[in-house]
Amino acid sequence: MRRGASGKLPPLAIALLIVFPIAAACATLGMGRMQIEPGQLIAAVMQKITGEGDVPKTVMMTVFNVRLPRILLALLTGAGLSLSGCAFQSLFANPLATPDTLGVASGSCFGAALGILLGFGFIGIQTTSFLFGAIAVALTYIAGSGKGKGLSSIVLSGIMIGSLFSALVSLVKFTADSETQLPAITYWLMGSLEGTGYDNLVYGAPPVLVGCVVLFLIRWRMNLLPLTEDEIRSSGMNIAALRGTTIVAATMMTASCVSMCGQVGWVGLLVPHVCRMMFGSNHLSLVPASISIGAGFMVIVDTVARAATAAEIPISILTAIIGAPFFITLMRRSGGWRL
């Protein structure tokens, strides 16, 4: 399957991108330490819809109170981080750009660590994490913008602000109680979707969904982002508005994802590269591909994290173990592959 000359996806590719995350979610709903057979899973869904059936309460609780919200979070996180990485790589014309390029992930991690140190509940931790992620980006923009400064200044400012907040995280860990708070902070920073509930999704899902919709609607304009200033101006596009919208949408998604499940590495770097090798660099196809493949990838990785061993594996460890060799393999391919 190949893209048309316009960069639009062929019908078969569209169908596969729609089916992939849905199929991954449905398949993993029955997987875990407590295996649920497909027939029993279908019966549980029908009982939830109709209110009639004799499915055990433990199965109903496991499916709808434990696994379903976690799978929904995995879908949101994978889509948000991969699309953010895609946007930042195009914005800065840098294949190594990630969702943390502007320091948002480091700021969010500091906010979460501070919330744990102050004894906040999950919603409070989520709120402070999102708030400090936004503050980090604001500081990056203030430090890196100005007359005569380009995108490279913003990138350098992002590195500086990210390092600052990383140091603040270390300070929080140094002052935290070593018996209770420090293990909680350390485990949270490694990333985990454990303990997710619908309340967390109510607060965290809207920014991710809004960011995805905004970037999806302007995806044809995002093809202008890697161009030079003169080339963009000749197209008649308001470059400041385009860049600002892209930064705000990507930052909003990243901060929300990190606030819900901690720092998850590699997704925002690896998935956009895979999508470019498969579908090319036209954002008409690249944006929906990043959303779909990122969502499905995250669901699969999280299922492995919770089901592979008796003790749950932090998700950033798995994404690094899977992502590093896979990324090296992709980079060694001369032309990648295309759909």
Helices and strands as residue ranges (DSSP letters): H 11-28, H 38-50, H 57-61, I 62-67, H 68-91, H 104-117, H 122-144, H 151-175, H 181-189, H 198-217, G 221-224, H 229-234, H 239-261, H 267-279, H 283-307, H 315-332
